[in-house]
Amino acid sequence: MLSRTTHRIGLVGLLIPAALLLLPFYLYPLVQIVSRSFGDQGWSIANYLELFSDPFMLRVLSQTFRFAFVIAVLCVLVGYPIAYAMRIVSDRTRRTMTLLILLPLWTSILVRGFAWIVILGRNGIVNTALVDIGIIDEPLKLVYNTVGVYVGMVHIMLPFMVLPLYSTLSRIDLRLLSAAESLGSRPISAFFWIVLPLSVPGVLAGALLVFMSSVGMFVIPALLGGLSDITYIMLIEKQVNELNNWGLAAAMSVLLLVATGILTVLYERTLNIETSSGILGRLVHHVFQRGPIHLLVWRERFLSKLFPLRASQLAIKGQSGRLGSRHLVVKCCSWGVLVCLVLPLLVLFPLAFSSEAYLHFPPQSYSIRWFENFFSRDDWITPAITSLKVAILATTGVIVIGVPAAYAIVRGRFPGKGIVTAILISPMIVPVVIFAISLYGVYVRLNLFGTEVGLALAHIIIALPYVLVTVSAGLRSTDESLEAAALTMGASPLRAFWFVTLPMLRPAVISAAFLAFLTSFDDVVLALFLSGTSAKTLPVRMWEGIRFEIDPAIAAVSVMLILITIGFKFAAEWPAQRGAKSNDPGFPVVQTAEGTKG
């Protein structure tokens, strides 16, 4: 009994490093934001009165939710055929489709935004092609407006729609379609009455995930939107950086945090729909899933009694094995969308090797001029070195903190475990702009503003959820009895973990380190608020180059980032692939937040 209590205390002790980081640099700043929203001197609701009485702010808030809703609907319409195609193709084709979906996800959000500026700009690829063909006389305005925001956001958010939807579709037995067709149902009717209702949980989960991420997005609307396309998160940033109205910005942040919390609860409930738990689960189960199937059976029974010859003919026709031609349209549409996902990244390669002084596609001549320009300019090299140092610090720190925390969460049983897990995961949910604003005041008081250490600490916090989720999944897949056997043979808990559990966990730890490095290296928002001029990172330098000048060197930087990211990713996946025993393709942890959360 005493040894069990000691073991439990030891597991809880593994959470101490995470607590020492999150309490002063995450929870306390958020509490300060809430406190500041009620006034700096005495308790007051003046900031909230101003917020709810200002029609402009309310209009921007409603516009942000409208943007997020439209983006979620577009992602459902575009992403469903891809997810369904992934369900019906072979394993080899599915792996290829998965790679094409995840490739943009691994790429910097700034690189993807810059690619769309090149494609949709006034002198971009689309307008140039349309003018040359003769379809239009004057270039269309496709960027720096609402159209640009929708195109860029759908490109960013589509993987977050496809992956949970495919997860749901993969659990649906497609033999139900054959059964329905053998009863005389047409293929299209069988799909709409059977597969579509059963996939409702995946549709809701993906749509809510896209909606939540879109509400807190900063980078893409700021890069691709116009003056009238301001979002709520951009308005918060303006209150801080331009108007210096911290009290109102705090009140706006609290309102967005409450909205995000409500959406998170809805998302969590949606994930439990398939178990039919709760009112929402029962509603979806009986109305959207079982109801259409019963109606289809009743309809086919009724038609078979009225037209017995028709039913038998359709049954024979359904056995003719026309799956390939039936799904041809779905597959073609899916591959077309996947090409559009990757195409913006491929466009940057010829531009990076252009010898011209301005961006023009296709380039008239080629050289390595802009790569030489990058390596010869301190205003590029210094931020790149800073980003590398900060990312290495953040990756090392989050692995040291996150792996013990994940072990405590998975192996431990202690009161408040659910609350602790929610706090550790919550940086994935809180909009990064709000976290950056809350951390700014603390950093100024502690002289961490404009330092690499301060930026690395912030990156550790936003990368911690990805490490926790990835390592926890790895721990749950390992055989706990092997560790228990080592303990019974006299090994200490630390020795058993080091020599038994950690070798089995190595692929998960490497994948987690890759995600942490990518999260840190790709961060824009935290660096904009916390780096100052003395710790400017490469994403901040790219941000300035894209917003204030279209420097062709950005194309060269983008290509190098794409190649480096892909190289790191395959290096991280190699140990897992070498030791994998299953042929079923797995999906890495999806980044939300500004690593796609912009």
C-alpha positions as CSV (number, residue, x, y, z in Angstrom):
1,M,0.0,0.0,0.0
2,L,2.8,2.4,0.9
3,S,4.7,1.6,-2.3
4,R,1.6,2.2,-4.3
5,T,1.1,5.6,-2.7
6,T,4.8,6.4,-3.2
7,H,4.5,5.5,-6.9
8,R,1.4,7.7,-7.2
9,I,3.3,10.6,-5.6
10,G,6.2,10.0,-7.9
11,L,4.0,10.2,-11.0
12,V,2.4,13.4,-9.8
13,G,5.9,14.8,-9.3
14,L,6.5,14.4,-13.0
15,L,4.0,17.2,-13.6
16,I,6.0,19.7,-11.5
17,P,8.2,20.9,-14.4
18,A,5.0,21.6,-16.5
19,A,3.4,23.3,-13.5
20,L,6.5,25.5,-12.9
21,L,6.3,26.7,-16.5
22,L,2.5,27.1,-17.0
23,L,1.6,28.8,-13.7
24,P,3.7,31.9,-14.1
25,F,3.8,32.1,-17.9
26,Y,0.4,30.8,-19.0
27,L,-2.2,30.7,-16.3
28,Y,-1.2,33.9,-14.4
29,P,-1.1,36.0,-17.6
30,L,-4.5,34.8,-18.6
31,V,-5.9,35.6,-15.2
32,Q,-4.3,39.1,-15.5
33,I,-6.1,39.6,-18.8
34,V,-9.4,38.8,-17.2
35,S,-8.6,41.1,-14.3
36,R,-7.5,43.9,-16.6
37,S,-10.7,43.7,-18.5
38,F,-12.5,44.9,-15.4
39,G,-10.3,48.0,-15.1
40,D,-6.8,48.8,-13.8
41,Q,-7.9,50.8,-10.8
42,G,-10.9,49.3,-9.0
43,W,-13.6,47.0,-10.4
44,S,-15.5,48.3,-13.4
45,I,-17.4,47.0,-16.3
46,A,-16.8,50.1,-18.4
47,N,-14.7,48.1,-21.0
48,Y,-17.5,45.6,-21.5
49,L,-20.1,48.4,-21.8
50,E,-17.9,50.0,-24.5
51,L,-17.5,46.7,-26.2
52,F,-21.2,45.8,-26.4
53,S,-22.3,49.4,-27.2
54,D,-19.9,49.9,-30.1
55,P,-21.7,48.8,-33.3
56,F,-18.4,48.6,-35.3
57,M,-16.9,46.0,-32.9
58,L,-20.1,44.0,-32.9
59,R,-20.2,44.1,-36.6
60,V,-16.6,42.9,-36.8
61,L,-17.4,40.1,-34.4
62,S,-20.4,38.9,-36.5
63,Q,-18.4,39.2,-39.6
64,T,-15.7,37.0,-38.1
65,F,-18.2,34.3,-37.2
66,R,-19.7,34.6,-40.7
67,F,-16.3,34.2,-42.3
68,A,-15.6,31.1,-40.1
69,F,-19.0,29.6,-41.0
70,V,-18.6,30.1,-44.7
71,I,-15.1,28.7,-44.5
72,A,-16.4,25.6,-42.6
73,V,-19.1,25.0,-45.2
74,L,-16.7,25.3,-48.1
75,C,-14.3,22.9,-46.4
76,V,-17.2,20.4,-45.9
77,L,-18.2,20.7,-49.6
78,V,-14.6,20.4,-50.9
79,G,-13.3,18.0,-48.2
80,Y,-16.0,15.4,-48.2
81,P,-15.2,14.0,-51.7
82,I,-11.6,13.7,-50.7
83,A,-12.3,11.9,-47.5
84,Y,-14.7,9.5,-49.3
85,A,-12.2,8.9,-52.1
86,M,-9.6,8.0,-49.4
87,R,-12.1,5.5,-48.0
88,I,-12.6,3.6,-51.3
89,V,-9.1,3.6,-52.9
90,S,-6.3,1.1,-52.3
91,D,-3.9,1.5,-49.4
92,R,-1.1,2.6,-51.7
93,T,-3.2,5.3,-53.2
94,R,-4.5,6.3,-49.8
95,R,-0.9,6.9,-48.6
96,T,-0.3,9.1,-51.6
97,M,-3.4,11.1,-51.0
98,T,-2.5,11.4,-47.3
99,L,0.9,12.8,-48.2
100,L,-0.6,15.4,-50.6
101,I,-3.0,16.5,-47.8
102,L,-0.3,16.8,-45.2
103,L,2.4,18.3,-47.3
104,P,0.8,21.8,-47.2
105,L,0.2,21.3,-43.5
106,W,3.9,20.9,-42.8
107,T,4.7,24.1,-44.7
108,S,4.9,27.5,-43.1
109,I,1.7,29.4,-43.1
110,L,3.6,32.5,-44.4
111,V,4.9,30.5,-47.3
112,R,1.3,29.4,-48.2
113,G,0.0,32.9,-47.9
114,F,2.8,34.3,-50.1
115,A,2.1,31.6,-52.7
116,W,-1.5,32.7,-53.0
117,I,-0.4,36.4,-53.4
118,V,1.8,35.2,-56.3
119,I,-1.0,33.2,-57.9
120,L,-4.0,35.6,-57.3
121,G,-2.2,39.0,-57.5
122,R,-2.9,41.6,-60.1
123,N,0.0,40.4,-62.2
124,G,-0.3,36.9,-60.8
125,I,-0.6,33.6,-62.6
126,V,-4.4,33.5,-62.8
127,N,-4.9,37.0,-64.1
128,T,-2.0,36.7,-66.6
129,A,-3.4,33.5,-68.0
130,L,-7.0,34.9,-68.3
131,V,-5.7,38.0,-70.0
132,D,-3.5,36.0,-72.4
133,I,-6.4,33.7,-73.3
134,G,-8.6,36.7,-73.9
135,I,-11.3,35.9,-71.3
136,I,-10.8,39.3,-69.5
137,D,-9.3,42.6,-70.6
138,E,-8.4,43.9,-67.1
139,P,-7.0,41.9,-64.2
140,L,-9.5,40.7,-61.7
141,K,-9.2,41.7,-58.0
142,L,-8.6,38.2,-56.5
143,V,-6.5,39.1,-53.5
144,Y,-6.5,41.7,-50.7
145,N,-10.3,41.2,-50.5
146,T,-12.8,38.6,-49.3
147,V,-12.1,36.2,-52.2
148,G,-8.4,36.1,-51.2
149,V,-9.3,35.4,-47.6
150,Y,-11.7,32.5,-48.5
151,V,-9.2,30.9,-50.9
152,G,-6.3,31.1,-48.5
153,M,-8.3,30.0,-45.5
154,V,-9.8,27.0,-47.3
155,H,-6.3,26.0,-48.4
156,I,-5.1,26.2,-44.8
157,M,-8.1,24.6,-43.1
158,L,-9.0,21.8,-45.6
159,P,-6.7,19.1,-43.9
160,F,-8.5,19.7,-40.6
161,M,-11.8,18.9,-42.3
162,V,-10.5,15.9,-44.3
163,L,-8.7,14.0,-41.5
164,P,-11.5,13.7,-38.9
165,L,-14.0,13.0,-41.7
166,Y,-11.9,10.2,-43.1
167,S,-11.6,8.8,-39.6
168,T,-15.4,8.5,-39.4
169,L,-15.8,7.2,-42.9
170,S,-13.2,4.5,-42.3
171,R,-15.4,3.0,-39.6
172,I,-18.4,2.7,-41.9
173,D,-18.9,-0.7,-43.5
174,L,-19.4,0.0,-47.2
175,R,-21.0,-3.3,-47.7
176,L,-24.1,-1.6,-46.6
177,L,-24.1,0.1,-50.0
178,S,-24.0,-3.2,-51.8
179,A,-26.8,-4.5,-49.6
180,A,-29.0,-1.4,-50.4
181,E,-28.3,-1.9,-54.1
182,S,-29.2,-5.5,-54.0
183,L,-32.6,-4.4,-52.7
184,G,-33.0,-2.2,-55.7
185,S,-31.6,1.2,-54.5
186,R,-29.7,3.3,-56.9
187,P,-26.0,4.0,-55.9
188,I,-26.6,7.7,-55.4
189,S,-29.7,7.0,-53.2
190,A,-27.8,4.5,-51.2
191,F,-25.0,7.0,-50.5
192,F,-27.3,9.8,-49.5
193,W,-29.5,7.6,-47.3
194,I,-26.7,5.4,-45.7
195,V,-23.2,6.7,-45.9
196,L,-24.0,10.4,-45.5
197,P,-26.1,10.1,-42.4
198,L,-23.5,7.7,-40.8
199,S,-20.8,10.3,-41.5
200,V,-22.6,13.2,-39.8
201,P,-20.3,12.9,-36.6
202,G,-17.2,13.4,-38.8
203,V,-18.8,16.3,-40.7
204,L,-19.7,18.0,-37.4
205,A,-16.3,17.4,-35.8
206,G,-14.4,18.6,-38.8
207,A,-16.7,21.7,-39.3
208,L,-16.4,22.7,-35.7
209,L,-12.6,22.3,-35.8
210,V,-12.4,24.5,-38.9
211,F,-14.8,27.0,-37.4
212,M,-12.8,27.2,-34.1
213,S,-9.5,27.6,-35.9
214,S,-10.9,30.2,-38.4
215,V,-12.2,32.4,-35.6
216,G,-8.8,32.8,-34.1
217,M,-6.9,33.0,-37.4
218,F,-4.7,36.1,-37.7
219,V,-2.0,35.7,-40.4
220,I,-4.1,34.7,-43.5
221,P,-6.8,37.5,-43.1
222,A,-4.0,40.0,-42.5
223,L,-2.0,38.9,-45.5
224,L,-4.8,38.2,-48.1
225,G,-7.7,40.4,-46.8
226,G,-8.5,44.0,-47.6
227,L,-9.4,46.9,-45.3
228,S,-13.0,45.8,-45.1
229,D,-12.0,42.2,-44.2
230,I,-10.8,42.9,-40.7
231,T,-11.5,40.1,-38.2
232,Y,-12.1,40.2,-34.5
233,I,-8.6,39.0,-33.7
234,M,-7.1,41.7,-35.9
235,L,-9.2,44.3,-34.1
236,I,-7.8,43.1,-30.8
237,E,-4.2,43.4,-32.2
238,K,-5.1,47.0,-33.4
239,Q,-6.3,48.0,-29.9
240,V,-2.9,47.0,-28.5
241,N,-0.4,48.0,-31.1
242,E,-2.0,51.1,-32.5
243,L,-4.5,52.5,-30.0
244,N,-2.7,51.2,-26.8
245,N,-6.1,50.5,-25.3
246,W,-5.2,47.5,-23.2
247,G,-8.4,47.5,-21.1
248,L,-10.7,47.2,-24.1
249,A,-8.4,44.7,-25.7
250,A,-8.6,42.6,-22.5
251,A,-12.4,42.7,-22.5
252,M,-12.4,41.7,-26.2
253,S,-10.0,38.8,-25.4
254,V,-12.2,37.6,-22.6
255,L,-15.2,37.5,-24.8
256,L,-13.3,35.6,-27.5
257,L,-12.0,33.2,-24.8
258,V,-15.6,32.5,-23.6
259,A,-16.7,31.9,-27.2
260,T,-13.8,29.6,-27.8
261,G,-14.6,27.7,-24.6
262,I,-18.2,27.1,-25.7
263,L,-17.0,25.9,-29.1
264,T,-14.5,23.6,-27.5
265,V,-17.3,22.0,-25.3
266,L,-19.4,21.5,-28.4
267,Y,-16.5,20.0,-30.2
268,E,-15.8,17.6,-27.4
269,R,-19.5,16.6,-27.3
270,T,-19.4,16.1,-31.1
271,L,-16.5,13.7,-30.8
272,N,-18.7,11.6,-28.4
273,I,-21.7,11.5,-30.8
274,E,-20.8,8.1,-32.2
275,T,-21.2,6.6,-28.8
276,S,-24.7,8.2,-28.7
277,S,-23.9,9.8,-25.4
278,G,-25.9,12.9,-24.4
279,I,-28.9,14.6,-26.1
280,L,-26.9,15.6,-29.2
281,G,-25.6,12.1,-29.7
282,R,-29.0,10.5,-29.4
283,L,-30.5,13.2,-31.7
284,V,-27.8,12.5,-34.4
285,H,-28.1,8.7,-33.9
286,H,-31.9,8.4,-34.2
287,V,-32.7,11.3,-36.6
288,F,-29.7,11.5,-38.9
289,Q,-28.4,8.0,-38.8
290,R,-31.1,5.4,-38.1
291,G,-33.9,7.4,-39.5
292,P,-32.8,7.6,-43.1
293,I,-31.9,3.9,-43.1
294,H,-35.3,2.9,-41.9
295,L,-36.9,5.2,-44.5
296,L,-34.8,3.7,-47.3
297,V,-35.8,0.1,-46.2
298,W,-39.5,1.0,-46.0
299,R,-39.3,2.8,-49.4
300,E,-37.6,-0.2,-51.1
301,R,-40.1,-2.6,-49.6
302,F,-43.0,-0.5,-50.8
303,L,-41.5,-0.2,-54.4
304,S,-40.7,-3.9,-54.5
305,K,-44.4,-4.8,-53.8
306,L,-45.6,-2.3,-56.5
307,F,-42.9,-3.2,-59.1
308,P,-41.5,-6.7,-58.4
309,L,-39.8,-6.9,-61.8
310,R,-38.1,-3.6,-61.3
311,A,-36.6,-4.8,-58.0
312,S,-35.3,-8.0,-59.4
313,Q,-33.7,-6.3,-62.4
314,L,-32.0,-3.7,-60.2
315,A,-30.7,-6.5,-57.9
316,I,-29.1,-8.2,-60.9
317,K,-27.7,-4.9,-62.1
318,G,-26.2,-4.2,-58.6
319,Q,-24.2,-7.4,-58.8
320,S,-22.3,-6.4,-61.9
321,G,-19.4,-4.8,-60.0
322,R,-19.5,-1.2,-61.3
323,L,-17.6,0.3,-58.3
324,G,-14.8,1.7,-60.5
325,S,-16.9,3.7,-62.9
326,R,-19.4,4.7,-60.1
327,H,-16.6,6.4,-58.1
328,L,-14.8,7.8,-61.1
329,V,-16.2,11.3,-60.7
330,V,-15.4,11.4,-57.0
331,K,-11.9,10.3,-57.5
332,C,-11.3,12.8,-60.3
333,C,-12.6,15.7,-58.2
334,S,-10.6,14.6,-55.3
335,W,-7.3,14.4,-57.2
336,G,-8.1,17.8,-58.7
337,V,-8.5,19.4,-55.3
338,L,-5.3,17.7,-54.0
339,V,-3.4,19.1,-56.9
340,C,-4.7,22.5,-56.0
341,L,-3.5,22.0,-52.5
342,V,0.1,21.3,-53.6
343,L,0.2,23.5,-56.7
344,P,0.7,26.8,-54.8
345,L,3.9,25.4,-53.2
346,L,5.2,24.1,-56.5
347,V,4.7,27.6,-58.1
348,L,7.3,29.0,-55.8
349,F,10.2,26.8,-57.1
350,P,10.6,28.4,-60.5
351,L,10.1,31.9,-58.9
352,A,12.9,31.2,-56.5
353,F,15.4,30.6,-59.4
354,S,14.2,33.6,-61.3
355,S,16.9,36.1,-62.3
356,E,14.5,38.9,-62.7
357,A,14.2,41.8,-60.2
358,Y,10.5,41.3,-59.8
359,L,8.1,38.4,-59.5
360,H,6.9,37.2,-62.9
361,F,5.6,33.7,-63.8
362,P,7.0,32.0,-65.7
363,P,10.4,33.6,-65.3
364,Q,12.2,34.7,-68.5
365,S,15.6,33.4,-67.2
366,Y,16.9,31.4,-64.3
367,S,19.7,31.8,-61.8
368,I,20.5,31.4,-58.1
369,R,20.5,35.2,-57.6
370,W,18.0,35.3,-54.8
371,F,19.6,32.5,-52.9
372,E,22.9,34.4,-53.0
373,N,21.0,37.5,-52.0
374,F,19.6,35.7,-48.9
375,F,23.0,34.4,-47.7
376,S,24.7,37.7,-48.3
377,R,22.3,39.9,-46.3
378,D,22.4,40.2,-42.5
379,D,18.8,41.2,-42.3
380,W,17.9,37.7,-43.5
381,I,20.7,35.6,-42.0
382,T,20.4,37.0,-38.4
383,P,16.7,36.3,-38.1
384,A,17.2,32.8,-39.5
385,I,19.9,32.0,-36.9
386,T,17.7,33.4,-34.2
387,S,14.8,31.2,-35.3
388,L,17.0,28.2,-35.4
389,K,18.3,28.8,-31.8
390,V,14.9,29.5,-30.4
391,A,13.4,26.4,-32.1
392,I,16.2,24.2,-30.7
393,L,15.7,25.6,-27.2
394,A,12.0,25.2,-27.4
395,T,12.1,21.7,-28.8
396,T,14.6,20.6,-26.1
397,G,12.6,22.2,-23.3
398,V,9.2,20.9,-24.4
399,I,10.5,17.3,-24.7
400,V,12.1,17.5,-21.3
401,I,8.8,18.8,-19.8
402,G,6.2,17.1,-22.1
403,V,7.4,13.5,-22.0
404,P,7.3,13.2,-18.1
405,A,3.9,15.0,-18.1
406,A,2.5,12.6,-20.7
407,Y,3.8,9.6,-18.7
408,A,2.1,10.9,-15.6
409,I,-1.2,11.5,-17.4
410,V,-1.3,8.1,-19.1
411,R,0.1,5.9,-16.3
412,G,-1.1,7.9,-13.2
413,R,-4.4,7.8,-11.4
414,F,-4.9,10.8,-9.2
415,P,-7.7,13.2,-8.3
416,G,-8.1,16.1,-10.7
417,K,-6.5,14.2,-13.6
418,G,-9.1,15.5,-16.1
419,I,-8.6,19.1,-15.0
420,V,-4.8,18.8,-15.2
421,T,-5.0,17.3,-18.7
422,A,-7.4,20.0,-19.9
423,I,-5.0,22.7,-18.7
424,L,-2.0,21.1,-20.4
425,I,-4.0,20.8,-23.7
426,S,-5.6,24.3,-23.5
427,P,-2.7,26.2,-25.2
428,M,-3.9,24.4,-28.4
429,I,-7.3,26.1,-28.0
430,V,-6.5,29.6,-26.8
431,P,-6.1,32.0,-29.7
432,V,-2.4,32.8,-30.0
433,V,-2.9,36.5,-30.2
434,I,-4.7,36.5,-26.8
435,F,-1.9,34.5,-25.3
436,A,0.7,36.8,-26.8
437,I,-1.1,39.9,-25.4
438,S,-1.4,38.4,-21.9
439,L,2.3,37.3,-21.9
440,Y,3.6,40.7,-23.0
441,G,3.0,42.5,-19.7
442,V,4.7,39.7,-17.7
443,Y,7.7,39.7,-20.0
444,V,8.1,43.4,-19.7
445,R,8.2,43.2,-15.9
446,L,10.6,40.2,-15.9
447,N,12.9,41.7,-18.6
448,L,12.2,38.8,-20.9
449,F,10.8,40.9,-23.7
450,G,13.0,40.8,-26.8
451,T,15.0,37.8,-25.6
452,E,15.5,34.4,-27.2
453,V,14.9,32.7,-23.9
454,G,11.6,34.5,-23.4
455,L,10.5,33.6,-26.9
456,A,11.6,29.9,-26.4
457,L,9.5,29.7,-23.2
458,A,6.4,30.9,-25.0
459,H,7.0,28.4,-27.8
460,I,7.4,25.6,-25.3
461,I,3.9,26.4,-24.0
462,I,2.2,26.4,-27.4
463,A,4.1,23.2,-28.4
464,L,3.4,21.3,-25.2
465,P,-0.1,20.1,-26.3
466,Y,1.3,18.5,-29.5
467,V,4.0,16.7,-27.5
468,L,1.6,15.6,-24.9
469,V,-0.9,14.2,-27.4
470,T,1.7,12.5,-29.5
471,V,3.7,10.9,-26.6
472,S,0.5,9.9,-24.8
473,A,-0.7,8.0,-28.0
474,G,2.7,6.3,-28.1
475,L,2.5,5.3,-24.4
476,R,-1.0,3.8,-24.8
477,S,0.3,1.7,-27.7
478,T,3.2,0.2,-25.7
479,D,2.9,-2.9,-23.6
480,E,2.8,-1.7,-19.9
481,S,3.4,-5.3,-18.7
482,L,7.0,-5.1,-19.9
483,E,7.7,-2.2,-17.7
484,A,5.9,-3.9,-14.8
485,A,8.1,-7.0,-15.3
486,A,11.2,-4.9,-15.1
487,L,10.0,-3.4,-11.8
488,T,9.3,-6.8,-10.4
489,M,12.8,-7.9,-11.3
490,G,14.2,-5.1,-9.1
491,A,14.7,-2.2,-11.6
492,S,13.9,1.3,-10.3
493,P,11.0,3.1,-12.0
494,L,13.5,5.5,-13.7
495,R,15.7,2.6,-15.0
496,A,12.6,0.6,-16.2
497,F,11.4,3.7,-18.1
498,W,14.8,4.4,-19.6
499,F,15.7,0.9,-20.8
500,V,12.2,-0.6,-21.5
501,T,9.6,2.1,-22.2
502,L,11.7,4.8,-23.8
503,P,13.1,2.6,-26.6
504,M,9.5,1.6,-27.6
505,L,8.5,5.3,-27.3
506,R,11.3,6.6,-29.4
507,P,9.3,7.1,-32.7
508,A,6.6,9.0,-30.8
509,V,9.2,11.2,-29.1
510,I,10.9,12.0,-32.4
511,S,7.6,12.8,-34.1
512,A,6.7,15.0,-31.1
513,A,10.1,16.8,-31.4
514,F,9.5,17.4,-35.1
515,L,6.1,19.0,-34.3
516,A,7.6,21.1,-31.6
517,F,10.4,22.3,-33.8
518,L,8.0,23.1,-36.6
519,T,5.6,24.9,-34.2
520,S,8.4,27.1,-32.9
521,F,10.1,27.8,-36.2
522,D,6.9,28.7,-38.0
523,D,5.5,31.0,-35.3
524,V,4.6,34.5,-36.4
525,V,2.2,35.9,-33.8
526,L,4.2,35.3,-30.6
527,A,7.3,36.6,-32.3
528,L,5.6,39.7,-33.5
529,F,4.5,40.6,-30.0
530,L,7.5,39.3,-27.9
531,S,10.7,39.4,-30.0
532,G,11.1,43.2,-30.4
533,T,14.0,44.2,-32.5
534,S,16.7,42.3,-30.7
535,A,15.3,38.8,-31.2
536,K,13.6,39.1,-34.6
537,T,12.9,35.7,-36.1
538,L,12.8,34.6,-39.8
539,P,8.9,34.4,-39.9
540,V,8.8,38.0,-38.6
541,R,11.3,39.1,-41.3
542,M,9.2,37.3,-43.9
543,W,6.0,38.9,-42.5
544,E,7.6,42.3,-43.0
545,G,8.8,41.4,-46.5
546,I,5.3,40.2,-47.6
547,R,3.3,43.0,-46.1
548,F,5.5,46.0,-46.8
549,E,7.5,44.9,-49.9
550,I,7.3,41.9,-52.2
551,D,10.9,40.9,-52.1
552,P,11.7,38.1,-54.5
553,A,14.1,36.7,-51.9
554,I,11.0,35.5,-50.1
555,A,10.5,33.0,-52.8
556,A,14.0,31.6,-52.2
557,V,13.4,31.5,-48.5
558,S,10.1,29.8,-49.0
559,V,11.6,27.0,-51.1
560,M,14.3,26.4,-48.6
561,L,11.7,26.2,-45.8
562,I,9.6,23.7,-47.8
563,L,12.6,21.5,-48.5
564,I,13.9,21.7,-44.9
565,T,10.5,20.9,-43.4
566,I,10.0,17.9,-45.7
567,G,13.5,16.6,-44.9
568,F,12.9,16.9,-41.2
569,K,9.5,15.3,-41.5
570,F,10.8,12.2,-43.3
571,A,13.8,12.0,-41.0
572,A,11.3,12.0,-38.0
573,E,9.1,9.4,-39.6
574,W,11.9,7.0,-40.5
575,P,12.3,5.3,-37.1
576,A,8.5,4.8,-37.0
577,Q,8.3,3.4,-40.5
578,R,11.3,1.1,-39.9
579,G,9.6,-0.4,-36.8
580,A,6.0,-0.3,-38.0
581,K,4.2,-3.5,-38.2
582,S,0.9,-2.2,-39.6
583,N,0.2,-1.2,-43.1
584,D,-2.6,1.1,-42.1
585,P,-1.5,4.7,-42.7
586,G,-1.6,6.8,-39.6
587,F,-2.1,10.5,-39.4
588,P,0.3,12.7,-37.3
589,V,-1.1,15.1,-34.8
590,V,-2.8,18.0,-36.6
591,Q,-1.5,21.5,-35.8
592,T,-4.2,24.0,-34.9
593,A,-3.3,27.3,-33.7
594,E,-1.0,29.6,-35.6
595,G,1.1,26.9,-36.9
596,T,-1.9,26.7,-38.9
597,K,-3.6,29.0,-36.8
598,G,-2.6,32.1,-38.1
